[in-house]
Amino acid sequence: MTQPATAGAGPEVTAARVVFRVPDPDAALQEVRLYQEVQRPRVGPAFARAEGSGAWELDFPRPAVDRMEYQLQLRYPEAGPVLLPDPANPHRAQGPFGDKSVIEFPGYRPPAWLAATGRPPTPPTTGLAVPSRVLGARVPVELWRSPGGRRRRAEPLPMLVVHDGPEYAGYAALLDFLTVATADGRLPPMRAALLAPVDRNEHYSASPAWSRALVSEVLPALQALAPTPPGRRQLVGMGASLGALATLAAARTAPASFGGLFLQSGSFFRPATDRHERGHPRFRRICRFVDAVAAGGATDPVAVAMTCGTVEENLPGNRVVRDALAAQGYRVGLAEHRDAHNWIAWRDTLDPWLVGLLEELWR
């Protein structure tokens, strides 16, 4: 299949808008649309064929973000649509569903820690699998330890337990960030347990079975292998999207398990604001859980840091959860940042929000 040419086709970015161009000198394309996650519909708007230029163009006003990930949907005659990154844009963001092109608007700055010099190499992880009778499966875990400190295997160290942990490490540079934060003394020597999902849509959707498996099987197994110092403040749960939901659900199931929670762009669905999510197989269960959180009930409050993008459809649900937890005595804050629902957005808010939470609990 013919691919669009790239010469002179890069997007033109200003403070207020971006102009996309897709060359089509042979008029081979039937339609070009922008695939993006900053507004509905996701596939849209459509490009227009620019008269006399042999190209398709789209003038897209800047949304309330400082960076934007996108793909192009190309349609050729008598063929289905093709989704691909912009061949003319070399800036890419990796993700579990493939690369996306990236627009950085004037004023965007990546986090300073990415350019840190003189830091030690990020240590590798050790893979293990925790058997779970509750799930009838093994839970994959990558165990990581920061550089420095004594190297005794059973040395008690604070631990961060991360849902979707391998993705956090691969797409959001989580372990690189923790290496920097421990090397510069902002965080003490620590461990991270990177949990890989067994059945993500099922287990991370406020599943009572996953919550039981995590608090009664996975955490005790980790404690036996890599103990933490006394006190629940030494164990912090973390997750993004459905992973944030699973983290909060486990903490509500066994409040004594975690001393702090870091929740990014939680999938806290509610019927009134999340009708677009009704296709999720556990939509109703998620809504029931969020309604139960909003209704209150017996809790054992801890410190909670939350982040969510300004254009995310998850933002109303995150505000509801923040307000509910605050009313129940949690020390909770929600940082709304100018991005969407993606791994780089979550990376860009690790500092100061994650490190601030861990500093509060581990110092």
Phi, psi and omega in degrees: 000137180294135175258149180296148176292164184245343187298126175066019188255002184297149179294145176262119187248129172235181181294336187248346185196174175221136177252119179263145176223137175234109179297141178210062187297336181262007181054042182277339185269142176267328183201147174228130177228157178265125172260121185210168183235031179252350177200162173265146354287154181296318176268096183153161003280175181274146171285158173246145177285121182281124183300128173076001184254347184065032183213162172258143182225152175216126175260110189246115178296144181294125173282183183280058180221162175256347173213158187213128175261143183204166169224169176253135172254114181253138176236126177257153179304137177059033178212157177285169181291150178242128180252126183205159173296161179290114182299337183270357183246111183284348183278120185231154171235128179277154177198171183294343180250021177105171182287149171233149174284156186230133169253128173248114181283157177307132182105341178290136176227124174294158181299142185296331185294340178297331182261012181299136180250154175078008179281154177291158176300148177290122182295153177285168177261163173245124183275141174210170178226125182262118179290138180234117174289327180299316183269342186066036184204171173260136180264115179289137179222136170252119183261131185232146176230138182291160175292159175087176181075179176288149187258018177296132186300321184265014179298125178295127178220148174298153186225141172254123181256117195241114170292145186055037186301314179300324177291320176303317180291318185282322187252340181241008175054036184301314183290327175298318179296315180295326176298315178297314185293328176279326180293325181270006174086002178290329177237150176283168171309141190205173172235160171226135175253112183266106183273131173259137183290148173273309175220091194299309183299327179279306189283330183269007183255054181058041181283120175301326180295315179295319179300317179295316180299319182295310188279334184257345182234308185289310182297316176299322178295319177294321180296324179291324183274322185221081188293154173253159175296164180301146178102135184289344177301340183279354181238120183237134178262150186211148175184163178234145177061236176297331177296325175293319176300314180297323179296312180294321180297318179294320180294327178284332177290317181226083187302336182280357186286314186245142176264356179192157182226138174240111190240118182247122174051047184303141178277067183267078188286146172222145185302323186287331187246353188232039179300332179294345180263008185298342178285347178294133185298339180244032181303312184294321179295319178297315180299319179298318180296314181295321176299320179294321176297316181295330181284346178096219183110175182294130179219171173231087194299147177226179176281135181226128172246132182234147172226151177200146182284151183292336181253010181283140172290344177283350186299315179302318179295323177293323176294321178298313180295317177303311183295321180294315180295320178299319180294338181265008174096004176289146169273097192231142174221146178240119177263120178260117187242157191274072178203188182244205187265086184204167186291326180290324174301318179290322175300316186292346180252007174298324176244115021256000196284315177291311183297326178296318177297314182292324176299317180298321186273330191253000177262000000 
